[in-house]
Each structure stands twice: as C-alpha cells, then as structure tokens.
Amino acid sequence: MATLKGACPLWFPLVQSPGVFALDGDMAGYDDDLNDCEVNGNWTPQEKALHEARLKAKAKRRLRKSSSRNSTSDSLSESGELLPGGDSPKGKVNANDRKSRTGKGRGLPKKGGAGGKGVWGAAGMVYEVEEPDAKDPNYDEVAQGDTVYATVVPELDEKLLEKTVNPIVKEYFEHGDTKEVQALLKGLNLGAHKFEFSSLALCLSLEGKASHRELTSRLLSDLLGKELSQADMARAFDKMLKELPELILDTPEAPKMLGQFLARAIADHVLPMAFLDCYKGKVDCVHARAALDRAAVLLSMKREIVRLDNVWGVGGGLRPVKHLVKEMILLLKEYLVSGEVSEAERCLKDLEVPHFHHELVYEAIVMVLESKGDTAIHMMMKLLQSFWKSGLITVDQMNRGFQRVYDELPEICLDVPHAHSIMETFVDLCYQESVITKHLRDTCPSRGRKRFVSEGDGGLVKN
C-alpha cells in the first residue's frame, strides 16, 4: 500500500457505510492510526465523522451495561457524551424513587401518584359514598340494620293451575268451608289466570252431585270482591259457554245446568244483570243458546228469582233438619198419590243425606198409623221393601227408624187409640216380606188387653 511522506496512511478497504461498525478489538490498530493523524492535524472530513459515530456507539453500550448493574440514571448529551444523572449517589438505588429507571418517560410518578401499595389515591380526590354490597366478603348483615325478607311466589301456569286447584275444590265439596278456600287462594299466585279457578270449579260441579253445584254457587258468591272480581266471573262463564260442545260429551245435561248456574249467579249479583243481553243474537252454538235461554226463563219469573237459592234442590247435610223433614214428608205424600217407587227413590237420592234416612222410615210408619184403611200399609211396606233391596236404606237406618216409633208409641196412642194394633199388623207384614229382622219384630211393644166387670161394679178393672 502506498503512503505519502509526512502523512498518515489511508485504509480504503476499511471505509464502511454510516451506522455499521466493527468490534473494538478489531479496530484497535485503526484507532492508533486515527489518533496519530489527529495529533498531526491532518484528518479528512470523512474520517472525522466516522470517529464521532464510533464514540456515540461506545457511549450507548456503556450506558446499557451500567444501568443493568447499578440502575443509575445516566443519560447522553446531544454530542453523545455520557452525563451522570439523578439525585442518588452513583451505584445506589433509591427504593422510594418513583421515577422511571429505564431512561424512558417524562420522569413523572406512576398513575399520577395515585398508585402503589398503601396509597389511597391522588391528592385532592374525593370519593362518593357507596352502598354496601351483599356479595362483599366483608358485608355485615347485622351492621346494616333490620333485614326484611319477602316471599316470592311464582305464577302458576295453566297446567300447574289445574293440578293445584282441583284438590282444593274437591276438598271443599267435603267440608263446605268457603273461608278455608279463600285462605288457600291467598297463598297462590294465579296472576292472569284467576278466572280459571271459577271455570274449573264449575266443571267439577257439573260432574258431581246437586249438593256440589249448590256449594259451588255459594263459593262463587263468597269469593266475589275478595279473591275474584266480577270481570273474572264473567270470563269464567264465557269460557264455559264456549266449551259446552265438549262438556256435553261427559255431561249431557250441561246446558241446562250451566243455565241454572247463570241464573243463580245473576240472582246472587255475581254477574251483572245485563250479562245475558251481551249474547243476544251473537251465539251460534245450539248448546250455548239453550243454556242462555234456560237462564232467561228462570230470571223472567218474578217469584222464582227469590227462590233461586234452591235452584239445585234441597240436599246435603248443610241444610236445616226441619227443611229435610218437610222434604221427606212431601216425598211420602207424593208417593201415596202417584205410587211411583222409582220417582220416590230418585228424590231420596237427591237429598244426599244417607245418615238421615231413619227419618224417612219414621215418617212412613207414622203415616201408616194415622191413615185409614189398609192401602197405606201395603204401599209403605212396598216402598220400604224397594229401598231395602236396592241398598238405599241400610239395616242400621231401618232399625233406628222403627225403634224411634217404638219409643214414641205411647204418645202416638193419645192421638191414635188403635196405634198398637196397627203397629203390630204393619210389623208382621214387614217381617214376612223380609224388610225387618226377627229381633226387631219381637221388640215391638204390645198393649195388654184389659177386661172390665159389669157396670154395677163401679168400672173396676178385673184382676
């Protein structure tokens, strides 16, 4: 390589592009040559720029190594010189210093001084009062005062409503207490299906007895204004009128019964008086028209509107005893006139008082004792025989009825002097037809025959 006398040698193969440098060890000889040229004052501009770039790169590498060892906050000046920074001594770390130690950022504390352990927030920050959360682990129920618990009852759907209401109505048919039904309804959330209770009760009563229908009419009257409104009642009867084609399959007399329910409900002010007028000329179903016509006929009778409380007849143990006695006497008198055993049997079943059938036996025997001739004796024996064979009157009720007559026979004899002889004749005839037992025949009281002496003896009884 050629050199000039008095000048530093030129290393053309070592000239590189700006920003690309070799390792310090490889450039050691080159640094010595540059220093010699600097002393002589013969640097070219290209060599001078290369030298400044190398100095800046060394300063940056020294800063990275020193910050990783002692975390000092050294920085570089614009000329690339290493400047010591920070208030802390070199080689020591201030644990409470919140400034960035990486040389980045603006040197401000983290989160504006509102972060870190044991810090309650930035200076001047005002917190609002927060309501206690029940899910908070530190939530104290006692410290929050009195706690009120509310019971939430889910609303019953249509299927669950039927399963819940049917046992209530059937149990009501047994005890007849409307207040108990009202208490049970208060514990149910019927929601928009309130009217369904009335329609279900009507359906069950149509399939039951006359006493069940009477109890249903009373229930609807007692629940009005308490648990059910007049609008709910109207919706229930409207639904029943629409379902009559299906109800008639199980209950052929459903239109007639529903008409009686309508008349009774209007008489009890459960339905408005204008309820029937809303359906005039608007009903296409034959069965619905029959029910509406039946109700209109019952309401058109001025006298009958007062007697609609007996629209279902007199039956059940809830009726007064005197009322039942009058019905049984009327039943026996009609039988003596018509002689129809089947009609008498139907009327006795409609009364639905099997525990009170002994009253019928008693009244039948009293009529026999007070009658004239043998016609009443044979007819009453035939009636009791029919009731006995069909099982309508049990052994206990038959014996109890005869025994009541036996006990009251002395008093009956005051009005009917020949009551003993008529009683013996009737008892013997009933025993022959197997209506009563032999023991009941033998217990029949008999009046002893008394003979008198001649008229001149003063009417003394002969011993």
C-alpha positions as CSV (number, residue, x, y, z in Angstrom):
1,M,0.0,0.0,0.0
2,A,1.4,3.4,-1.0
3,T,2.0,6.1,1.6
4,L,2.8,9.7,1.4
5,K,5.8,11.2,3.3
6,G,4.7,13.1,6.3
7,A,1.1,12.0,6.0
8,C,-0.9,9.3,7.7
9,P,-1.7,6.2,5.7
10,L,-5.1,5.7,4.2
11,W,-7.0,2.4,4.8
12,F,-9.5,2.4,1.9
13,P,-10.8,-1.1,2.4
14,L,-11.9,-0.2,6.0
15,V,-14.3,2.5,4.9
16,Q,-17.9,1.4,5.7
17,S,-21.3,2.9,5.4
18,P,-22.5,5.1,8.3
19,G,-24.1,3.1,11.3
20,V,-22.1,-0.1,10.6
21,F,-19.1,-0.6,12.9
22,A,-16.7,-3.4,13.7
23,L,-15.8,-4.7,17.2
24,D,-13.4,-2.8,19.5
25,G,-10.7,-5.4,19.3
26,D,-10.6,-5.4,15.5
27,M,-10.5,-1.6,15.4
28,A,-7.6,-1.2,17.9
29,G,-4.9,-0.6,15.2
30,Y,-7.2,1.7,13.3
31,D,-7.7,3.9,16.5
32,D,-4.0,4.3,16.9
33,D,-3.6,5.5,13.4
34,L,-6.5,7.9,13.8
35,N,-5.0,9.3,17.0
36,D,-1.7,9.9,15.2
37,C,-3.5,11.7,12.4
38,E,-5.4,13.8,14.9
39,V,-2.1,14.9,16.5
40,N,-0.7,15.8,13.2
41,G,-4.0,17.7,12.4
42,N,-4.4,16.0,9.0
43,W,-8.0,14.4,9.5
44,T,-10.2,14.3,6.5
45,P,-13.9,15.2,7.0
46,Q,-14.9,11.6,6.3
47,E,-12.5,10.2,9.0
48,K,-13.7,12.8,11.5
49,A,-17.4,11.9,11.0
50,L,-16.5,8.2,11.4
51,H,-14.7,8.9,14.6
52,E,-17.6,10.8,16.2
53,A,-20.1,8.0,15.3
54,R,-17.9,5.4,16.9
55,L,-17.7,7.5,20.1
56,K,-21.5,7.7,20.3
57,A,-21.9,4.0,19.9
58,K,-19.5,3.2,22.7
59,A,-21.2,5.6,25.0
60,K,-24.6,3.9,24.4
61,R,-23.2,0.5,25.0
62,R,-21.5,1.7,28.3
63,L,-24.9,3.2,29.4
64,R,-26.8,0.0,28.9
65,K,-24.2,-2.1,30.8
66,S,-24.1,0.3,33.7
67,S,-27.9,0.7,34.1
68,S,-28.3,-3.1,34.3
69,R,-25.7,-3.3,37.1
70,N,-26.4,-0.3,39.3
71,S,-29.5,1.2,37.8
72,T,-28.0,4.6,37.6
73,S,-29.9,7.2,35.7
74,D,-27.1,8.2,33.2
75,S,-28.1,9.9,30.0
76,L,-26.4,11.2,26.9
77,S,-26.0,14.7,25.8
78,E,-26.7,15.8,22.2
79,S,-23.0,15.4,21.5
80,G,-23.0,11.8,22.6
81,E,-21.1,12.4,25.9
82,L,-22.1,10.4,29.0
83,L,-23.7,12.6,31.6
84,P,-24.3,11.3,35.2
85,G,-28.0,12.0,36.3
86,G,-30.2,11.5,39.3
87,D,-30.0,12.8,42.8
88,S,-29.0,9.5,44.3
89,P,-25.3,8.6,44.6
90,K,-23.8,6.5,41.8
91,G,-24.2,2.8,42.3
92,K,-27.1,3.1,44.9
93,V,-30.8,2.6,44.3
94,N,-33.4,4.8,46.0
95,A,-36.3,2.4,46.9
96,N,-38.8,5.3,47.2
97,D,-38.0,6.8,43.9
98,R,-41.0,6.5,41.6
99,K,-39.3,7.9,38.5
100,S,-38.6,5.6,35.7
101,R,-35.2,3.8,35.9
102,T,-35.0,2.8,32.3
103,G,-34.3,6.3,31.0
104,K,-37.8,6.4,29.3
105,G,-40.8,8.5,30.0
106,R,-41.1,12.0,31.3
107,G,-39.8,11.2,34.8
108,L,-43.3,11.6,36.4
109,P,-44.6,9.2,39.2
110,K,-46.8,6.3,38.1
111,K,-50.5,6.9,37.9
112,G,-50.0,10.5,38.8
113,G,-49.1,9.5,42.4
114,A,-52.3,7.6,42.9
115,G,-51.0,4.0,42.6
116,G,-48.9,1.7,44.6
117,K,-49.2,-0.2,47.8
118,G,-50.7,1.8,50.7
119,V,-51.7,4.7,48.5
120,W,-55.3,6.0,48.9
121,G,-55.4,7.9,45.7
122,A,-54.3,11.1,44.2
123,A,-54.2,14.2,46.3
124,G,-57.5,16.1,46.4
125,M,-59.5,13.1,45.2
126,V,-63.0,12.9,46.9
127,Y,-64.8,9.5,46.9
128,E,-68.6,9.2,46.9
129,V,-70.5,7.1,49.5
130,E,-71.1,3.6,48.1
131,E,-73.9,1.4,49.1
132,P,-72.9,-1.9,50.8
133,D,-72.9,-4.9,48.6
134,A,-74.4,-8.1,49.9
135,K,-71.9,-10.1,47.9
136,D,-68.9,-8.4,49.5
137,P,-67.0,-10.8,51.8
138,N,-66.8,-8.0,54.4
139,Y,-70.6,-7.4,54.3
140,D,-72.0,-7.4,57.8
141,E,-75.7,-8.1,57.8
142,V,-76.2,-7.0,61.5
143,A,-74.5,-3.7,60.9
144,Q,-76.9,-2.8,58.1
145,G,-79.9,-2.7,60.4
146,D,-83.2,-4.7,60.2
147,T,-83.4,-7.1,57.2
148,V,-86.8,-7.6,55.6
149,Y,-87.3,-10.9,53.9
150,A,-90.0,-11.2,51.2
151,T,-91.5,-14.4,50.0
152,V,-91.8,-14.6,46.2
153,V,-94.4,-17.0,44.9
154,P,-94.0,-17.9,41.2
155,E,-97.1,-17.5,39.0
156,L,-98.9,-20.8,38.1
157,D,-99.1,-21.7,34.5
158,E,-102.3,-23.4,33.1
159,K,-101.2,-27.0,33.6
160,L,-99.9,-26.5,37.2
161,L,-103.0,-24.4,38.0
162,E,-105.3,-27.3,37.2
163,K,-103.3,-29.7,39.4
164,T,-103.3,-27.2,42.3
165,V,-107.0,-26.1,42.1
166,N,-108.7,-29.5,41.6
167,P,-107.7,-30.9,45.0
168,I,-108.8,-27.6,46.7
169,V,-112.3,-27.7,45.1
170,K,-112.7,-31.4,45.8
171,E,-111.8,-30.9,49.4
172,Y,-114.2,-28.0,49.6
173,F,-117.0,-30.3,48.5
174,E,-116.3,-32.4,51.6
175,H,-116.1,-29.7,54.3
176,G,-118.0,-26.8,52.6
177,D,-115.9,-24.0,54.3
178,T,-115.5,-21.1,51.9
179,K,-113.1,-19.3,54.3
180,E,-110.6,-22.1,54.0
181,V,-110.7,-21.9,50.2
182,Q,-110.2,-18.2,50.4
183,A,-107.2,-18.7,52.7
184,L,-105.7,-21.2,50.2
185,L,-106.2,-18.9,47.3
186,K,-104.3,-16.1,49.0
187,G,-101.2,-18.3,49.1
188,L,-101.3,-18.9,45.3
189,N,-100.1,-16.5,42.6
190,L,-102.8,-17.0,39.9
191,G,-101.8,-14.0,38.0
192,A,-103.8,-13.5,34.8
193,H,-105.4,-17.0,35.3
194,K,-107.7,-16.0,38.2
195,F,-110.8,-16.7,36.2
196,E,-109.6,-20.3,35.6
197,F,-110.4,-21.1,39.2
198,S,-114.1,-20.4,38.7
199,S,-114.3,-22.3,35.4
200,L,-112.5,-25.4,37.0
201,A,-114.9,-25.3,39.9
202,L,-117.9,-25.2,37.6
203,C,-116.6,-28.1,35.5
204,L,-116.1,-30.3,38.6
205,S,-119.5,-29.4,39.9
206,L,-121.2,-30.4,36.6
207,E,-119.7,-33.9,37.0
208,G,-120.7,-34.1,40.7
209,K,-123.9,-34.1,42.7
210,A,-126.6,-31.4,43.2
211,S,-125.1,-30.6,46.5
212,H,-121.7,-29.9,44.9
213,R,-123.4,-27.5,42.5
214,E,-125.1,-25.7,45.4
215,L,-121.7,-25.4,47.2
216,T,-120.1,-24.1,44.0
217,S,-122.7,-21.3,43.7
218,R,-122.1,-20.4,47.4
219,L,-118.3,-20.4,46.8
220,L,-118.5,-18.0,43.8
221,S,-120.8,-15.7,45.8
222,D,-118.4,-15.6,48.8
223,L,-115.2,-15.1,46.7
224,L,-116.7,-12.1,44.8
225,G,-114.9,-8.9,45.8
226,K,-112.3,-10.8,47.9
227,E,-110.3,-13.0,45.6
228,L,-112.2,-12.8,42.4
229,S,-113.8,-9.8,40.6
230,Q,-117.0,-9.6,38.6
231,A,-114.9,-9.4,35.4
232,D,-113.2,-12.7,36.4
233,M,-116.6,-14.4,36.9
234,A,-117.8,-13.1,33.5
235,R,-114.7,-14.5,31.8
236,A,-115.2,-17.9,33.5
237,F,-118.8,-18.2,32.4
238,D,-117.9,-17.0,28.9
239,K,-115.3,-19.8,28.7
240,M,-117.9,-22.3,29.9
241,L,-120.3,-21.3,27.2
242,K,-117.6,-21.8,24.5
243,E,-116.6,-25.2,25.9
244,L,-120.2,-26.6,26.1
245,P,-119.8,-28.8,22.9
246,E,-117.0,-30.7,24.7
247,L,-118.7,-30.7,28.2
248,I,-121.9,-32.2,26.8
249,L,-120.0,-35.4,25.8
250,D,-119.4,-36.2,29.5
251,T,-122.5,-34.4,31.0
252,P,-125.5,-34.5,28.6
253,E,-127.4,-32.0,30.9
254,A,-124.5,-29.5,30.9
255,P,-126.5,-26.8,29.0
256,K,-129.4,-26.9,31.5
257,M,-127.1,-26.9,34.5
258,L,-125.0,-24.1,33.1
259,G,-128.2,-22.1,32.6
260,Q,-129.1,-22.6,36.2
261,F,-125.6,-21.5,37.2
262,L,-126.0,-18.4,35.2
263,A,-129.4,-17.6,36.7
264,R,-128.2,-18.2,40.3
265,A,-125.1,-16.1,39.7
266,I,-127.1,-13.2,38.4
267,A,-129.5,-13.5,41.4
268,D,-126.6,-13.5,43.8
269,H,-125.1,-10.4,42.0
270,V,-122.0,-12.4,41.0
271,L,-122.7,-11.4,37.4
272,P,-124.3,-8.2,36.2
273,M,-128.0,-8.1,35.2
274,A,-127.0,-7.2,31.6
275,F,-124.8,-10.3,31.2
276,L,-127.4,-12.2,29.1
277,D,-128.1,-9.2,26.9
278,C,-124.5,-9.3,25.6
279,Y,-125.1,-12.6,23.9
280,K,-128.4,-11.9,22.2
281,G,-128.1,-12.7,18.5
282,K,-124.4,-13.3,18.9
283,V,-124.3,-17.0,19.7
284,D,-124.2,-19.7,17.0
285,C,-123.7,-22.7,19.2
286,V,-127.0,-24.6,19.9
287,H,-125.9,-25.7,23.4
288,A,-124.9,-22.2,24.4
289,R,-128.2,-20.8,23.3
290,A,-130.0,-23.5,25.3
291,A,-128.1,-22.5,28.4
292,L,-128.8,-18.8,27.9
293,D,-132.5,-19.5,27.3
294,R,-132.7,-21.6,30.5
295,A,-131.2,-18.8,32.5
296,A,-133.5,-16.2,30.9
297,V,-136.6,-18.3,31.7
298,L,-135.6,-18.7,35.4
299,L,-134.9,-15.0,35.7
300,S,-138.2,-13.9,34.0
301,M,-140.2,-15.4,36.8
302,K,-140.6,-12.7,39.3
303,R,-141.4,-15.1,42.1
304,E,-138.6,-17.6,41.2
305,I,-135.8,-15.1,41.3
306,V,-136.2,-15.0,45.1
307,R,-136.3,-18.8,45.2
308,L,-133.2,-19.3,43.0
309,D,-131.2,-20.2,46.2
310,N,-133.0,-23.6,45.9
311,V,-132.4,-24.0,42.2
312,W,-130.3,-27.1,42.9
313,G,-132.9,-28.6,45.2
314,V,-132.6,-29.3,48.9
315,G,-129.8,-31.7,49.7
316,G,-126.8,-32.4,51.7
317,G,-126.1,-32.2,55.4
318,L,-125.7,-28.5,55.3
319,R,-129.5,-27.9,55.0
320,P,-131.6,-27.4,58.2
321,V,-133.1,-30.5,59.7
322,K,-136.6,-29.1,59.6
323,H,-136.2,-28.4,55.9
324,L,-135.1,-32.0,55.3
325,V,-138.1,-33.4,57.3
326,K,-140.5,-31.3,55.3
327,E,-139.0,-32.6,52.0
328,M,-139.3,-36.2,53.2
329,I,-142.9,-35.8,54.2
330,L,-143.7,-34.2,50.8
331,L,-141.9,-37.1,49.2
332,L,-144.1,-39.7,51.0
333,K,-147.3,-37.8,50.3
334,E,-146.5,-37.7,46.6
335,Y,-145.7,-41.4,46.6
336,L,-149.1,-42.2,48.2
337,V,-150.8,-40.2,45.4
338,S,-148.8,-41.5,42.4
339,G,-147.5,-44.8,43.6
340,E,-144.2,-44.4,41.7
341,V,-141.4,-46.1,43.6
342,S,-138.7,-45.0,41.2
343,E,-139.6,-41.3,41.5
344,A,-139.5,-41.6,45.3
345,E,-136.1,-43.3,45.1
346,R,-134.7,-40.6,42.9
347,C,-136.0,-37.8,45.2
348,L,-134.4,-39.5,48.2
349,K,-131.1,-39.8,46.4
350,D,-131.2,-36.1,45.5
351,L,-131.5,-35.2,49.2
352,E,-128.0,-36.8,49.7
353,V,-128.5,-37.4,53.4
354,P,-127.9,-41.2,53.9
355,H,-127.3,-40.6,57.6
356,F,-130.8,-39.2,57.9
357,H,-132.7,-41.9,56.2
358,H,-134.1,-43.1,59.5
359,E,-136.3,-40.0,59.4
360,L,-138.0,-41.3,56.3
361,V,-138.7,-44.7,57.9
362,Y,-140.1,-42.9,61.0
363,E,-142.4,-40.6,58.9
364,A,-143.6,-43.5,56.8
365,I,-144.6,-45.6,59.9
366,V,-146.4,-42.5,61.4
367,M,-148.3,-42.0,58.2
368,V,-149.4,-45.7,58.3
369,L,-150.6,-45.3,61.9
370,E,-152.5,-42.1,61.1
371,S,-154.1,-43.4,57.8
372,K,-157.4,-45.1,57.4
373,G,-157.7,-48.4,55.6
374,D,-155.1,-50.9,54.5
375,T,-154.0,-49.1,51.4
376,A,-151.3,-47.0,53.1
377,I,-150.0,-50.1,54.9
378,H,-149.3,-52.1,51.8
379,M,-147.9,-49.1,49.8
380,M,-145.5,-48.1,52.6
381,M,-144.4,-51.7,53.0
382,K,-143.7,-51.9,49.3
383,L,-141.7,-48.6,49.4
384,L,-139.6,-49.7,52.3
385,Q,-139.0,-53.1,50.7
386,S,-137.8,-51.4,47.5
387,F,-135.4,-49.2,49.5
388,W,-134.2,-52.2,51.4
389,K,-133.4,-54.4,48.4
390,S,-131.7,-51.6,46.5
391,G,-129.5,-50.8,49.5
392,L,-130.6,-47.2,49.7
393,I,-131.7,-47.6,53.3
394,T,-129.2,-49.7,55.4
395,V,-130.0,-52.0,58.3
396,D,-128.9,-49.5,60.9
397,Q,-131.2,-46.8,59.4
398,M,-134.1,-49.2,59.2
399,N,-133.8,-50.4,62.8
400,R,-133.3,-46.9,64.1
401,G,-136.5,-45.7,62.3
402,F,-138.6,-48.5,63.8
403,Q,-137.1,-48.1,67.2
404,R,-138.0,-44.4,67.3
405,V,-141.6,-45.3,66.7
406,Y,-141.5,-47.9,69.4
407,D,-140.2,-45.3,71.9
408,E,-142.9,-42.7,70.9
409,L,-145.8,-45.2,70.6
410,P,-147.4,-44.2,74.0
411,E,-147.6,-40.6,72.9
412,I,-148.9,-41.5,69.5
413,C,-151.6,-43.5,71.1
414,L,-153.1,-40.3,72.6
415,D,-154.0,-39.2,69.1
416,V,-154.4,-42.6,67.5
417,P,-156.1,-45.0,70.1
418,H,-155.6,-48.1,67.8
419,A,-152.0,-47.4,67.1
420,H,-150.8,-50.5,68.9
421,S,-152.9,-52.9,66.8
422,I,-152.0,-51.1,63.5
423,M,-148.3,-51.2,64.5
424,E,-148.4,-54.9,65.2
425,T,-150.1,-55.6,61.8
426,F,-147.5,-53.4,59.9
427,V,-144.6,-55.0,61.7
428,D,-145.7,-58.5,61.0
429,L,-146.2,-57.7,57.3
430,C,-142.7,-56.1,57.0
431,Y,-141.2,-59.2,58.7
432,Q,-143.0,-61.5,56.2
433,E,-141.5,-59.5,53.3
434,S,-138.1,-59.6,54.9
435,V,-137.9,-55.9,55.4
436,I,-137.0,-56.1,59.1
437,T,-135.3,-58.8,61.3
438,K,-137.0,-61.1,63.7
439,H,-135.4,-59.4,66.6
440,L,-136.9,-56.0,65.6
441,R,-140.3,-57.7,65.3
442,D,-140.1,-59.2,68.8
443,T,-139.2,-55.9,70.3
444,C,-142.4,-54.3,69.1
445,P,-144.4,-53.1,72.2
446,S,-147.9,-54.6,72.6
447,R,-150.7,-53.3,74.8
448,G,-152.2,-55.8,77.2
449,R,-155.9,-56.5,76.9
450,K,-157.9,-55.2,79.9
451,R,-161.3,-56.7,80.9
452,F,-163.9,-54.8,82.9
453,V,-166.6,-56.2,85.3
454,S,-170.2,-55.5,85.0
455,E,-171.5,-51.9,85.0
456,G,-172.7,-52.1,88.6
457,D,-169.2,-52.8,90.0
458,G,-168.1,-49.2,89.5
459,G,-165.9,-49.8,86.5
460,L,-163.1,-51.5,88.4
461,V,-160.6,-53.4,86.4
462,K,-160.8,-57.2,86.9
463,N,-157.6,-58.7,88.2
